[in-house]
Amino acid sequence: MDIDKQSRAYKAWYNAQRRCDDTTGSCYHLYGGRGITFAPEWRDFAVFHAELGDCPDGLSLERVNNMKGYQPGNCIWATPQAQQLNKRTNVHYTFDGMTQTLSQWAKQLGMNPGTVSKRLKRGWFIWRGQLREG
C-alpha cells in the first residue's frame, strides 16, 4: 500500500497516536495522561485504514466511547456536531425517561440552549416535550 501522508486518514491516525503517546504534547493530559491508548494492531497505518477507510470530507476521527482508546470497534468518522454530543464534559438531563444533552433538549424544544439552561437552574422541568415552571 502506498501511503499518502497528506491524506486526512493518515493525519488523523498520526495525531491520534501522538495524543496518546507524546508526553510532551499539549493534549497528552487529555488522552494518554488519562489512560486513553492507541491499539497496538493499529500502529500499522494499513491495518487502521483497512478498518476505517478514507476520511470523508467534513468528518474526523471519533471514539464512540470516549472513555476507551483508539481501537477497532470504538472509532468512526464523525461530524463535528456528533462529536460535540460525545464530550465527557456534557451534562445530561433525563425527563420522561429520555436522556439527552442540554443542546439536544433545546433543539427538541425549539429553544436557545442558554434559555433552557437558565430555566432548568430556576427549577423548571421538561414534561411531555415542553419546558414548564416547577
Phi and psi in radians as a Rosetta constraint file:
Dihedral C 1 N 2 CA 2 C 2 CIRCULARHARMONIC -1.379 0.35
Dihedral N 2 CA 2 C 2 N 3 CIRCULARHARMONIC 2.210 0.35
Dihedral C 2 N 3 CA 3 C 3 CIRCULARHARMONIC -1.697 0.35
Dihedral N 3 CA 3 C 3 N 4 CIRCULARHARMONIC 2.146 0.35
Dihedral C 3 N 4 CA 4 C 4 CIRCULARHARMONIC -1.603 0.35
Dihedral N 4 CA 4 C 4 N 5 CIRCULARHARMONIC 1.763 0.35
Dihedral C 4 N 5 CA 5 C 5 CIRCULARHARMONIC -1.237 0.35
Dihedral N 5 CA 5 C 5 N 6 CIRCULARHARMONIC -0.084 0.35
Dihedral C 5 N 6 CA 6 C 6 CIRCULARHARMONIC -1.712 0.35
Dihedral N 6 CA 6 C 6 N 7 CIRCULARHARMONIC -0.076 0.35
Dihedral C 6 N 7 CA 7 C 7 CIRCULARHARMONIC -1.219 0.35
Dihedral N 7 CA 7 C 7 N 8 CIRCULARHARMONIC 2.690 0.35
Dihedral C 7 N 8 CA 8 C 8 CIRCULARHARMONIC -1.119 0.35
Dihedral N 8 CA 8 C 8 N 9 CIRCULARHARMONIC -0.660 0.35
Dihedral C 8 N 9 CA 9 C 9 CIRCULARHARMONIC -1.126 0.35
Dihedral N 9 CA 9 C 9 N 10 CIRCULARHARMONIC -0.755 0.35
Dihedral C 9 N 10 CA 10 C 10 CIRCULARHARMONIC -1.117 0.35
Dihedral N 10 CA 10 C 10 N 11 CIRCULARHARMONIC -0.785 0.35
Dihedral C 10 N 11 CA 11 C 11 CIRCULARHARMONIC -1.082 0.35
Dihedral N 11 CA 11 C 11 N 12 CIRCULARHARMONIC -0.709 0.35
Dihedral C 11 N 12 CA 12 C 12 CIRCULARHARMONIC -1.107 0.35
Dihedral N 12 CA 12 C 12 N 13 CIRCULARHARMONIC -0.777 0.35
Dihedral C 12 N 13 CA 13 C 13 CIRCULARHARMONIC -1.047 0.35
Dihedral N 13 CA 13 C 13 N 14 CIRCULARHARMONIC -0.855 0.35
Dihedral C 13 N 14 CA 14 C 14 CIRCULARHARMONIC -1.083 0.35
Dihedral N 14 CA 14 C 14 N 15 CIRCULARHARMONIC -0.831 0.35
Dihedral C 14 N 15 CA 15 C 15 CIRCULARHARMONIC -1.189 0.35
Dihedral N 15 CA 15 C 15 N 16 CIRCULARHARMONIC -0.607 0.35
Dihedral C 15 N 16 CA 16 C 16 CIRCULARHARMONIC -1.094 0.35
Dihedral N 16 CA 16 C 16 N 17 CIRCULARHARMONIC -0.749 0.35
Dihedral C 16 N 17 CA 17 C 17 CIRCULARHARMONIC -1.076 0.35
Dihedral N 17 CA 17 C 17 N 18 CIRCULARHARMONIC -0.754 0.35
Dihedral C 17 N 18 CA 18 C 18 CIRCULARHARMONIC -1.069 0.35
Dihedral N 18 CA 18 C 18 N 19 CIRCULARHARMONIC -0.750 0.35
Dihedral C 18 N 19 CA 19 C 19 CIRCULARHARMONIC -1.055 0.35
Dihedral N 19 CA 19 C 19 N 20 CIRCULARHARMONIC -0.564 0.35
Dihedral C 19 N 20 CA 20 C 20 CIRCULARHARMONIC -1.487 0.35
Dihedral N 20 CA 20 C 20 N 21 CIRCULARHARMONIC -0.540 0.35
Dihedral C 20 N 21 CA 21 C 21 CIRCULARHARMONIC -1.930 0.35
Dihedral N 21 CA 21 C 21 N 22 CIRCULARHARMONIC -0.539 0.35
Dihedral C 21 N 22 CA 22 C 22 CIRCULARHARMONIC -1.460 0.35
Dihedral N 22 CA 22 C 22 N 23 CIRCULARHARMONIC 1.697 0.35
Dihedral C 22 N 23 CA 23 C 23 CIRCULARHARMONIC -1.118 0.35
Dihedral N 23 CA 23 C 23 N 24 CIRCULARHARMONIC -0.273 0.35
Dihedral C 23 N 24 CA 24 C 24 CIRCULARHARMONIC -1.646 0.35
Dihedral N 24 CA 24 C 24 N 25 CIRCULARHARMONIC -0.074 0.35
Dihedral C 24 N 25 CA 25 C 25 CIRCULARHARMONIC -1.258 0.35
Dihedral N 25 CA 25 C 25 N 26 CIRCULARHARMONIC 2.617 0.35
Dihedral C 25 N 26 CA 26 C 26 CIRCULARHARMONIC -1.179 0.35
Dihedral N 26 CA 26 C 26 N 27 CIRCULARHARMONIC -0.386 0.35
Dihedral C 26 N 27 CA 27 C 27 CIRCULARHARMONIC -1.836 0.35
Dihedral N 27 CA 27 C 27 N 28 CIRCULARHARMONIC 0.024 0.35
Dihedral C 27 N 28 CA 28 C 28 CIRCULARHARMONIC -0.943 0.35
Dihedral N 28 CA 28 C 28 N 29 CIRCULARHARMONIC -0.724 0.35
Dihedral C 28 N 29 CA 29 C 29 CIRCULARHARMONIC -1.092 0.35
Dihedral N 29 CA 29 C 29 N 30 CIRCULARHARMONIC -0.408 0.35
Dihedral C 29 N 30 CA 30 C 30 CIRCULARHARMONIC -1.518 0.35
Dihedral N 30 CA 30 C 30 N 31 CIRCULARHARMONIC -0.232 0.35
Dihedral C 30 N 31 CA 31 C 31 CIRCULARHARMONIC -2.184 0.35
Dihedral N 31 CA 31 C 31 N 32 CIRCULARHARMONIC -1.614 0.35
Dihedral C 31 N 32 CA 32 C 32 CIRCULARHARMONIC -0.962 0.35
Dihedral N 32 CA 32 C 32 N 33 CIRCULARHARMONIC -0.647 0.35
Dihedral C 32 N 33 CA 33 C 33 CIRCULARHARMONIC -1.155 0.35
Dihedral N 33 CA 33 C 33 N 34 CIRCULARHARMONIC -0.353 0.35
Dihedral C 33 N 34 CA 34 C 34 CIRCULARHARMONIC -1.958 0.35
Dihedral N 34 CA 34 C 34 N 35 CIRCULARHARMONIC 0.305 0.35
Dihedral C 34 N 35 CA 35 C 35 CIRCULARHARMONIC 1.675 0.35
Dihedral N 35 CA 35 C 35 N 36 CIRCULARHARMONIC 0.114 0.35
Dihedral C 35 N 36 CA 36 C 36 CIRCULARHARMONIC -1.348 0.35
Dihedral N 36 CA 36 C 36 N 37 CIRCULARHARMONIC 2.207 0.35
Dihedral C 36 N 37 CA 37 C 37 CIRCULARHARMONIC -2.025 0.35
Dihedral N 37 CA 37 C 37 N 38 CIRCULARHARMONIC 2.899 0.35
Dihedral C 37 N 38 CA 38 C 38 CIRCULARHARMONIC -1.969 0.35
Dihedral N 38 CA 38 C 38 N 39 CIRCULARHARMONIC 2.152 0.35
Dihedral C 38 N 39 CA 39 C 39 CIRCULARHARMONIC -0.979 0.35
Dihedral N 39 CA 39 C 39 N 40 CIRCULARHARMONIC 2.321 0.35
Dihedral C 39 N 40 CA 40 C 40 CIRCULARHARMONIC -0.974 0.35
Dihedral N 40 CA 40 C 40 N 41 CIRCULARHARMONIC -0.665 0.35
Dihedral C 40 N 41 CA 41 C 41 CIRCULARHARMONIC -1.203 0.35
Dihedral N 41 CA 41 C 41 N 42 CIRCULARHARMONIC -0.330 0.35
Dihedral C 41 N 42 CA 42 C 42 CIRCULARHARMONIC -1.583 0.35
Dihedral N 42 CA 42 C 42 N 43 CIRCULARHARMONIC 0.023 0.35
Dihedral C 42 N 43 CA 43 C 43 CIRCULARHARMONIC -1.099 0.35
Dihedral N 43 CA 43 C 43 N 44 CIRCULARHARMONIC -0.394 0.35
Dihedral C 43 N 44 CA 44 C 44 CIRCULARHARMONIC -1.606 0.35
Dihedral N 44 CA 44 C 44 N 45 CIRCULARHARMONIC 2.006 0.35
Dihedral C 44 N 45 CA 45 C 45 CIRCULARHARMONIC -0.977 0.35
Dihedral N 45 CA 45 C 45 N 46 CIRCULARHARMONIC -0.632 0.35
Dihedral C 45 N 46 CA 46 C 46 CIRCULARHARMONIC -1.051 0.35
Dihedral N 46 CA 46 C 46 N 47 CIRCULARHARMONIC -0.663 0.35
Dihedral C 46 N 47 CA 47 C 47 CIRCULARHARMONIC -1.206 0.35
Dihedral N 47 CA 47 C 47 N 48 CIRCULARHARMONIC -0.791 0.35
Dihedral C 47 N 48 CA 48 C 48 CIRCULARHARMONIC -1.003 0.35
Dihedral N 48 CA 48 C 48 N 49 CIRCULARHARMONIC -0.857 0.35
Dihedral C 48 N 49 CA 49 C 49 CIRCULARHARMONIC -1.149 0.35
Dihedral N 49 CA 49 C 49 N 50 CIRCULARHARMONIC -0.625 0.35
Dihedral C 49 N 50 CA 50 C 50 CIRCULARHARMONIC -1.094 0.35
Dihedral N 50 CA 50 C 50 N 51 CIRCULARHARMONIC -0.577 0.35
Dihedral C 50 N 51 CA 51 C 51 CIRCULARHARMONIC -1.391 0.35
Dihedral N 51 CA 51 C 51 N 52 CIRCULARHARMONIC -0.799 0.35
Dihedral C 51 N 52 CA 52 C 52 CIRCULARHARMONIC -1.790 0.35
Dihedral N 52 CA 52 C 52 N 53 CIRCULARHARMONIC -0.365 0.35
Dihedral C 52 N 53 CA 53 C 53 CIRCULARHARMONIC 1.284 0.35
Dihedral N 53 CA 53 C 53 N 54 CIRCULARHARMONIC -2.917 0.35
Dihedral C 53 N 54 CA 54 C 54 CIRCULARHARMONIC -1.243 0.35
Dihedral N 54 CA 54 C 54 N 55 CIRCULARHARMONIC 2.665 0.35
Dihedral C 54 N 55 CA 55 C 55 CIRCULARHARMONIC -1.475 0.35
Dihedral N 55 CA 55 C 55 N 56 CIRCULARHARMONIC 2.012 0.35
Dihedral C 55 N 56 CA 56 C 56 CIRCULARHARMONIC -1.136 0.35
Dihedral N 56 CA 56 C 56 N 57 CIRCULARHARMONIC 2.654 0.35
Dihedral C 56 N 57 CA 57 C 57 CIRCULARHARMONIC -0.973 0.35
Dihedral N 57 CA 57 C 57 N 58 CIRCULARHARMONIC 2.437 0.35
Dihedral C 57 N 58 CA 58 C 58 CIRCULARHARMONIC 1.461 0.35
Dihedral N 58 CA 58 C 58 N 59 CIRCULARHARMONIC -0.048 0.35
Dihedral C 58 N 59 CA 59 C 59 CIRCULARHARMONIC -2.033 0.35
Dihedral N 59 CA 59 C 59 N 60 CIRCULARHARMONIC 2.862 0.35
Dihedral C 59 N 60 CA 60 C 60 CIRCULARHARMONIC -2.576 0.35
Dihedral N 60 CA 60 C 60 N 61 CIRCULARHARMONIC 3.014 0.35
Dihedral C 60 N 61 CA 61 C 61 CIRCULARHARMONIC -1.247 0.35
Dihedral N 61 CA 61 C 61 N 62 CIRCULARHARMONIC 2.260 0.35
Dihedral C 61 N 62 CA 62 C 62 CIRCULARHARMONIC -2.285 0.35
Dihedral N 62 CA 62 C 62 N 63 CIRCULARHARMONIC 2.390 0.35
Dihedral C 62 N 63 CA 63 C 63 CIRCULARHARMONIC -1.591 0.35
Dihedral N 63 CA 63 C 63 N 64 CIRCULARHARMONIC 2.125 0.35
Dihedral C 63 N 64 CA 64 C 64 CIRCULARHARMONIC -1.037 0.35
Dihedral N 64 CA 64 C 64 N 65 CIRCULARHARMONIC -0.850 0.35
Dihedral C 64 N 65 CA 65 C 65 CIRCULARHARMONIC -1.830 0.35
Dihedral N 65 CA 65 C 65 N 66 CIRCULARHARMONIC 1.866 0.35
Dihedral C 65 N 66 CA 66 C 66 CIRCULARHARMONIC -1.305 0.35
Dihedral N 66 CA 66 C 66 N 67 CIRCULARHARMONIC 0.050 0.35
Dihedral C 66 N 67 CA 67 C 67 CIRCULARHARMONIC -1.640 0.35
Dihedral N 67 CA 67 C 67 N 68 CIRCULARHARMONIC -0.147 0.35
Dihedral C 67 N 68 CA 68 C 68 CIRCULARHARMONIC -1.851 0.35
Dihedral N 68 CA 68 C 68 N 69 CIRCULARHARMONIC 2.945 0.35
Dihedral C 68 N 69 CA 69 C 69 CIRCULARHARMONIC -1.475 0.35
Dihedral N 69 CA 69 C 69 N 70 CIRCULARHARMONIC -3.075 0.35
Dihedral C 69 N 70 CA 70 C 70 CIRCULARHARMONIC -1.376 0.35
Dihedral N 70 CA 70 C 70 N 71 CIRCULARHARMONIC 1.793 0.35
Dihedral C 70 N 71 CA 71 C 71 CIRCULARHARMONIC -2.646 0.35
Dihedral N 71 CA 71 C 71 N 72 CIRCULARHARMONIC 2.773 0.35
Dihedral C 71 N 72 CA 72 C 72 CIRCULARHARMONIC -0.944 0.35
Dihedral N 72 CA 72 C 72 N 73 CIRCULARHARMONIC 2.390 0.35
Dihedral C 72 N 73 CA 73 C 73 CIRCULARHARMONIC 1.504 0.35
Dihedral N 73 CA 73 C 73 N 74 CIRCULARHARMONIC -0.182 0.35
Dihedral C 73 N 74 CA 74 C 74 CIRCULARHARMONIC -2.030 0.35
Dihedral N 74 CA 74 C 74 N 75 CIRCULARHARMONIC 0.048 0.35
Dihedral C 74 N 75 CA 75 C 75 CIRCULARHARMONIC -2.214 0.35
Dihedral N 75 CA 75 C 75 N 76 CIRCULARHARMONIC 2.499 0.35
Dihedral C 75 N 76 CA 76 C 76 CIRCULARHARMONIC -2.515 0.35
Dihedral N 76 CA 76 C 76 N 77 CIRCULARHARMONIC 2.947 0.35
Dihedral C 76 N 77 CA 77 C 77 CIRCULARHARMONIC -1.594 0.35
Dihedral N 77 CA 77 C 77 N 78 CIRCULARHARMONIC 2.188 0.35
Dihedral C 77 N 78 CA 78 C 78 CIRCULARHARMONIC -2.355 0.35
Dihedral N 78 CA 78 C 78 N 79 CIRCULARHARMONIC 2.763 0.35
Dihedral C 78 N 79 CA 79 C 79 CIRCULARHARMONIC -1.311 0.35
Dihedral N 79 CA 79 C 79 N 80 CIRCULARHARMONIC 2.775 0.35
Dihedral C 79 N 80 CA 80 C 80 CIRCULARHARMONIC -1.027 0.35
Dihedral N 80 CA 80 C 80 N 81 CIRCULARHARMONIC -0.627 0.35
Dihedral C 80 N 81 CA 81 C 81 CIRCULARHARMONIC -1.111 0.35
Dihedral N 81 CA 81 C 81 N 82 CIRCULARHARMONIC -0.770 0.35
Dihedral C 81 N 82 CA 82 C 82 CIRCULARHARMONIC -1.113 0.35
Dihedral N 82 CA 82 C 82 N 83 CIRCULARHARMONIC -0.664 0.35
Dihedral C 82 N 83 CA 83 C 83 CIRCULARHARMONIC -1.177 0.35
Dihedral N 83 CA 83 C 83 N 84 CIRCULARHARMONIC -0.598 0.35
Dihedral C 83 N 84 CA 84 C 84 CIRCULARHARMONIC -1.088 0.35
Dihedral N 84 CA 84 C 84 N 85 CIRCULARHARMONIC -0.552 0.35
Dihedral C 84 N 85 CA 85 C 85 CIRCULARHARMONIC -1.368 0.35
Dihedral N 85 CA 85 C 85 N 86 CIRCULARHARMONIC -0.163 0.35
Dihedral C 85 N 86 CA 86 C 86 CIRCULARHARMONIC -1.946 0.35
Dihedral N 86 CA 86 C 86 N 87 CIRCULARHARMONIC 0.377 0.35
Dihedral C 86 N 87 CA 87 C 87 CIRCULARHARMONIC -1.454 0.35
Dihedral N 87 CA 87 C 87 N 88 CIRCULARHARMONIC 2.493 0.35
Dihedral C 87 N 88 CA 88 C 88 CIRCULARHARMONIC -1.266 0.35
Dihedral N 88 CA 88 C 88 N 89 CIRCULARHARMONIC -0.223 0.35
Dihedral C 88 N 89 CA 89 C 89 CIRCULARHARMONIC -1.501 0.35
Dihedral N 89 CA 89 C 89 N 90 CIRCULARHARMONIC -0.118 0.35
Dihedral C 89 N 90 CA 90 C 90 CIRCULARHARMONIC -1.105 0.35
Dihedral N 90 CA 90 C 90 N 91 CIRCULARHARMONIC 2.536 0.35
Dihedral C 90 N 91 CA 91 C 91 CIRCULARHARMONIC -1.821 0.35
Dihedral N 91 CA 91 C 91 N 92 CIRCULARHARMONIC 2.310 0.35
Dihedral C 91 N 92 CA 92 C 92 CIRCULARHARMONIC -1.876 0.35
Dihedral N 92 CA 92 C 92 N 93 CIRCULARHARMONIC 2.485 0.35
Dihedral C 92 N 93 CA 93 C 93 CIRCULARHARMONIC -2.120 0.35
Dihedral N 93 CA 93 C 93 N 94 CIRCULARHARMONIC 2.425 0.35
Dihedral C 93 N 94 CA 94 C 94 CIRCULARHARMONIC -2.029 0.35
Dihedral N 94 CA 94 C 94 N 95 CIRCULARHARMONIC 2.170 0.35
Dihedral C 94 N 95 CA 95 C 95 CIRCULARHARMONIC -2.409 0.35
Dihedral N 95 CA 95 C 95 N 96 CIRCULARHARMONIC 2.440 0.35
Dihedral C 95 N 96 CA 96 C 96 CIRCULARHARMONIC 0.864 0.35
Dihedral N 96 CA 96 C 96 N 97 CIRCULARHARMONIC 0.627 0.35
Dihedral C 96 N 97 CA 97 C 97 CIRCULARHARMONIC 1.364 0.35
Dihedral N 97 CA 97 C 97 N 98 CIRCULARHARMONIC 0.094 0.35
Dihedral C 97 N 98 CA 98 C 98 CIRCULARHARMONIC -1.964 0.35
Dihedral N 98 CA 98 C 98 N 99 CIRCULARHARMONIC 2.243 0.35
Dihedral C 98 N 99 CA 99 C 99 CIRCULARHARMONIC -1.906 0.35
Dihedral N 99 CA 99 C 99 N 100 CIRCULARHARMONIC 2.226 0.35
Dihedral C 99 N 100 CA 100 C 100 CIRCULARHARMONIC -2.574 0.35
Dihedral N 100 CA 100 C 100 N 101 CIRCULARHARMONIC 2.879 0.35
Dihedral C 100 N 101 CA 101 C 101 CIRCULARHARMONIC -1.313 0.35
Dihedral N 101 CA 101 C 101 N 102 CIRCULARHARMONIC 2.886 0.35
Dihedral C 101 N 102 CA 102 C 102 CIRCULARHARMONIC -0.984 0.35
Dihedral N 102 CA 102 C 102 N 103 CIRCULARHARMONIC -0.755 0.35
Dihedral C 102 N 103 CA 103 C 103 CIRCULARHARMONIC -1.082 0.35
Dihedral N 103 CA 103 C 103 N 104 CIRCULARHARMONIC -0.697 0.35
Dihedral C 103 N 104 CA 104 C 104 CIRCULARHARMONIC -1.154 0.35
Dihedral N 104 CA 104 C 104 N 105 CIRCULARHARMONIC -0.733 0.35
Dihedral C 104 N 105 CA 105 C 105 CIRCULARHARMONIC -1.102 0.35
Dihedral N 105 CA 105 C 105 N 106 CIRCULARHARMONIC -0.764 0.35
Dihedral C 105 N 106 CA 106 C 106 CIRCULARHARMONIC -1.043 0.35
Dihedral N 106 CA 106 C 106 N 107 CIRCULARHARMONIC -0.755 0.35
Dihedral C 106 N 107 CA 107 C 107 CIRCULARHARMONIC -1.094 0.35
Dihedral N 107 CA 107 C 107 N 108 CIRCULARHARMONIC -0.792 0.35
Dihedral C 107 N 108 CA 108 C 108 CIRCULARHARMONIC -1.080 0.35
Dihedral N 108 CA 108 C 108 N 109 CIRCULARHARMONIC -0.649 0.35
Dihedral C 108 N 109 CA 109 C 109 CIRCULARHARMONIC -1.459 0.35
Dihedral N 109 CA 109 C 109 N 110 CIRCULARHARMONIC -0.179 0.35
Dihedral C 109 N 110 CA 110 C 110 CIRCULARHARMONIC 1.231 0.35
Dihedral N 110 CA 110 C 110 N 111 CIRCULARHARMONIC 0.616 0.35
Dihedral C 110 N 111 CA 111 C 111 CIRCULARHARMONIC -2.212 0.35
Dihedral N 111 CA 111 C 111 N 112 CIRCULARHARMONIC 2.885 0.35
Dihedral C 111 N 112 CA 112 C 112 CIRCULARHARMONIC -1.263 0.35
Dihedral N 112 CA 112 C 112 N 113 CIRCULARHARMONIC 2.344 0.35
Dihedral C 112 N 113 CA 113 C 113 CIRCULARHARMONIC -0.986 0.35
Dihedral N 113 CA 113 C 113 N 114 CIRCULARHARMONIC -0.626 0.35
Dihedral C 113 N 114 CA 114 C 114 CIRCULARHARMONIC -1.102 0.35
Dihedral N 114 CA 114 C 114 N 115 CIRCULARHARMONIC -0.692 0.35
Dihedral C 114 N 115 CA 115 C 115 CIRCULARHARMONIC -1.140 0.35
Dihedral N 115 CA 115 C 115 N 116 CIRCULARHARMONIC -0.797 0.35
Dihedral C 115 N 116 CA 116 C 116 CIRCULARHARMONIC -1.063 0.35
Dihedral N 116 CA 116 C 116 N 117 CIRCULARHARMONIC -0.787 0.35
Dihedral C 116 N 117 CA 117 C 117 CIRCULARHARMONIC -1.033 0.35
Dihedral N 117 CA 117 C 117 N 118 CIRCULARHARMONIC -0.831 0.35
Dihedral C 117 N 118 CA 118 C 118 CIRCULARHARMONIC -1.081 0.35
Dihedral N 118 CA 118 C 118 N 119 CIRCULARHARMONIC -0.726 0.35
Dihedral C 118 N 119 CA 119 C 119 CIRCULARHARMONIC -1.206 0.35
Dihedral N 119 CA 119 C 119 N 120 CIRCULARHARMONIC -0.682 0.35
Dihedral C 119 N 120 CA 120 C 120 CIRCULARHARMONIC -1.113 0.35
Dihedral N 120 CA 120 C 120 N 121 CIRCULARHARMONIC -0.682 0.35
Dihedral C 120 N 121 CA 121 C 121 CIRCULARHARMONIC -1.143 0.35
Dihedral N 121 CA 121 C 121 N 122 CIRCULARHARMONIC -0.453 0.35
Dihedral C 121 N 122 CA 122 C 122 CIRCULARHARMONIC -1.505 0.35
Dihedral N 122 CA 122 C 122 N 123 CIRCULARHARMONIC 0.024 0.35
Dihedral C 122 N 123 CA 123 C 123 CIRCULARHARMONIC 1.757 0.35
Dihedral N 123 CA 123 C 123 N 124 CIRCULARHARMONIC 0.085 0.35
Dihedral C 123 N 124 CA 124 C 124 CIRCULARHARMONIC -1.196 0.35
Dihedral N 124 CA 124 C 124 N 125 CIRCULARHARMONIC 2.912 0.35
Dihedral C 124 N 125 CA 125 C 125 CIRCULARHARMONIC -2.505 0.35
Dihedral N 125 CA 125 C 125 N 126 CIRCULARHARMONIC 2.841 0.35
Dihedral C 125 N 126 CA 126 C 126 CIRCULARHARMONIC -1.767 0.35
Dihedral N 126 CA 126 C 126 N 127 CIRCULARHARMONIC 2.188 0.35
Dihedral C 126 N 127 CA 127 C 127 CIRCULARHARMONIC -2.421 0.35
Dihedral N 127 CA 127 C 127 N 128 CIRCULARHARMONIC 2.154 0.35
Dihedral C 127 N 128 CA 128 C 128 CIRCULARHARMONIC 0.889 0.35
Dihedral N 128 CA 128 C 128 N 129 CIRCULARHARMONIC 0.767 0.35
Dihedral C 128 N 129 CA 129 C 129 CIRCULARHARMONIC 1.342 0.35
Dihedral N 129 CA 129 C 129 N 130 CIRCULARHARMONIC 0.233 0.35
Dihedral C 129 N 130 CA 130 C 130 CIRCULARHARMONIC -2.255 0.35
Dihedral N 130 CA 130 C 130 N 131 CIRCULARHARMONIC 2.621 0.35
Dihedral C 130 N 131 CA 131 C 131 CIRCULARHARMONIC -1.611 0.35
Dihedral N 131 CA 131 C 131 N 132 CIRCULARHARMONIC 2.137 0.35
Dihedral C 131 N 132 CA 132 C 132 CIRCULARHARMONIC -2.228 0.35
Dihedral N 132 CA 132 C 132 N 133 CIRCULARHARMONIC 2.643 0.35
Dihedral C 132 N 133 CA 133 C 133 CIRCULARHARMONIC -1.220 0.35
Dihedral N 133 CA 133 C 133 N 134 CIRCULARHARMONIC 2.512 0.35
